């Protein structure tokens, strides 16, 4: 619902778009929503408990133990 509302605000002329572009916008919104869900669901594959501690958030129950991830 939130992604639909955000899309409605960002593209106020949605109804004026051709059907193919409307379907493309809906598909992009669905893909982003599914990817966000999967990243949240499987965060233990690439985030450690220390990453949550460093950011100031509570660590989820299924996070991996270890050092925070640092990009170099």
C-alpha positions as protocol buffer text, in pm:
chain_id: "A"
residue {
  index: 1
  type: UNK
  ca { x: 0 y: 0 z: 0 }
}
residue {
  index: 2
  type: UNK
  ca { x: 286 y: 235 z: 85 }
}
residue {
  index: 3
  type: UNK
  ca { x: 459 y: 178 z: -250 }
}
residue {
  index: 4
  type: UNK
  ca { x: 131 y: 241 z: -433 }
}
residue {
  index: 5
  type: UNK
  ca { x: 80 y: 568 z: -244 }
}
residue {
  index: 6
  type: UNK
  ca { x: 436 y: 679 z: -313 }
}
residue {
  index: 7
  type: UNK
  ca { x: 392 y: 597 z: -683 }
}
residue {
  index: 8
  type: UNK
  ca { x: 67 y: 791 z: -693 }
}
residue {
  index: 9
  type: UNK
  ca { x: 238 y: 1098 z: -544 }
}
residue {
  index: 10
  type: UNK
  ca { x: 547 y: 1077 z: -767 }
}
residue {
  index: 11
  type: UNK
  ca { x: 351 y: 1012 z: -1090 }
}
residue {
  index: 12
  type: UNK
  ca { x: 33 y: 1221 z: -1059 }
}
residue {
  index: 13
  type: UNK
  ca { x: -56 y: 1166 z: -1428 }
}
residue {
  index: 14
  type: UNK
  ca { x: -49 y: 787 z: -1395 }
}
residue {
  index: 15
  type: UNK
  ca { x: -394 y: 751 z: -1552 }
}
residue {
  index: 16
  type: UNK
  ca { x: -277 y: 943 z: -1860 }
}
residue {
  index: 17
  type: UNK
  ca { x: 10 y: 700 z: -1929 }
}
residue {
  index: 18
  type: UNK
  ca { x: -25 y: 439 z: -2203 }
}
residue {
  index: 19
  type: UNK
  ca { x: -126 y: 94 z: -2079 }
}
residue {
  index: 20
  type: UNK
  ca { x: 217 y: -57 z: -2143 }
}
residue {
  index: 21
  type: UNK
  ca { x: 391 y: 212 z: -1937 }
}
residue {
  index: 22
  type: UNK
  ca { x: 138 y: 172 z: -1656 }
}
residue {
  index: 23
  type: UNK
  ca { x: 206 y: -203 z: -1647 }
}
residue {
  index: 24
  type: UNK
  ca { x: 578 y: -132 z: -1646 }
}
residue {
  index: 25
  type: UNK
  ca { x: 540 y: 104 z: -1350 }
}
residue {
  index: 26
  type: UNK
  ca { x: 337 y: -155 z: -1159 }
}
residue {
  index: 27
  type: UNK
  ca { x: 591 y: -427 z: -1240 }
}
residue {
  index: 28
  type: UNK
  ca { x: 881 y: -209 z: -1124 }
}
residue {
  index: 29
  type: UNK
  ca { x: 699 y: -135 z: -799 }
}
residue {
  index: 30
  type: UNK
  ca { x: 630 y: -505 z: -740 }
}
residue {
  index: 31
  type: UNK
  ca { x: 991 y: -602 z: -816 }
}
residue {
  index: 32
  type: UNK
  ca { x: 1129 y: -340 z: -575 }
}
residue {
  index: 33
  type: UNK
  ca { x: 883 y: -453 z: -305 }
}
residue {
  index: 34
  type: UNK
  ca { x: 976 y: -820 z: -346 }
}
residue {
  index: 35
  type: UNK
  ca { x: 1348 y: -741 z: -341 }
}
residue {
  index: 36
  type: UNK
  ca { x: 1308 y: -530 z: -25 }
}
residue {
  index: 37
  type: UNK
  ca { x: 1119 y: -815 z: 143 }
}
residue {
  index: 38
  type: UNK
  ca { x: 1384 y: -1070 z: 45 }
}
residue {
  index: 39
  type: UNK
  ca { x: 1669 y: -848 z: 163 }
}
residue {
  index: 40
  type: UNK
  ca { x: 1497 y: -812 z: 500 }
}
residue {
  index: 41
  type: UNK
  ca { x: 1413 y: -1181 z: 525 }
}
residue {
  index: 42
  type: UNK
  ca { x: 1763 y: -1302 z: 440 }
}
residue {
  index: 43
  type: UNK
  ca { x: 1970 y: -1023 z: 598 }
}
residue {
  index: 44
  type: UNK
  ca { x: 2169 y: -1281 z: 796 }
}
residue {
  index: 45
  type: UNK
  ca { x: 2341 y: -1384 z: 472 }
}
residue {
  index: 46
  type: UNK
  ca { x: 2522 y: -1051 z: 436 }
}
residue {
  index: 47
  type: UNK
  ca { x: 2481 y: -859 z: 766 }
}
residue {
  index: 48
  type: UNK
  ca { x: 2626 y: -939 z: 1106 }
}
residue {
  index: 49
  type: UNK
  ca { x: 2491 y: -848 z: 1449 }
}
residue {
  index: 50
  type: UNK
  ca { x: 2770 y: -591 z: 1474 }
}
residue {
  index: 51
  type: UNK
  ca { x: 2633 y: -410 z: 1166 }
}
residue {
  index: 52
  type: UNK
  ca { x: 2305 y: -354 z: 1350 }
}
residue {
  index: 53
  type: UNK
  ca { x: 2486 y: -244 z: 1667 }
}
residue {
  index: 54
  type: UNK
  ca { x: 2699 y: 7 z: 1475 }
}
residue {
  index: 55
  type: UNK
  ca { x: 2389 y: 157 z: 1312 }
}
residue {
  index: 56
  type: UNK
  ca { x: 2215 y: 193 z: 1647 }
}
residue {
  index: 57
  type: UNK
  ca { x: 1943 y: -63 z: 1573 }
}
residue {
  index: 58
  type: UNK
  ca { x: 1847 y: -368 z: 1774 }
}
residue {
  index: 59
  type: UNK
  ca { x: 1999 y: -691 z: 1646 }
}
residue {
  index: 60
  type: UNK
  ca { x: 1744 y: -938 z: 1504 }
}
residue {
  index: 61
  type: UNK
  ca { x: 1730 y: -1285 z: 1652 }
}
residue {
  index: 62
  type: UNK
  ca { x: 1870 y: -1453 z: 1338 }
}
residue {
  index: 63
  type: UNK
  ca { x: 2168 y: -1229 z: 1265 }
}
residue {
  index: 64
  type: UNK
  ca { x: 2513 y: -1377 z: 1212 }
}
residue {
  index: 65
  type: UNK
  ca { x: 2779 y: -1321 z: 1476 }
}
residue {
  index: 66
  type: UNK
  ca { x: 3095 y: -1147 z: 1365 }
}
residue {
  index: 67
  type: UNK
  ca { x: 3268 y: -819 z: 1290 }
}
residue {
  index: 68
  type: UNK
  ca { x: 3084 y: -540 z: 1106 }
}
residue {
  index: 69
  type: UNK
  ca { x: 3121 y: -534 z: 730 }
}
residue {
  index: 70
  type: UNK
  ca { x: 3368 y: -269 z: 606 }
}
residue {
  index: 71
  type: UNK
  ca { x: 3405 y: -167 z: 243 }
}
residue {
  index: 72
  type: UNK
  ca { x: 3754 y: -103 z: 122 }
}
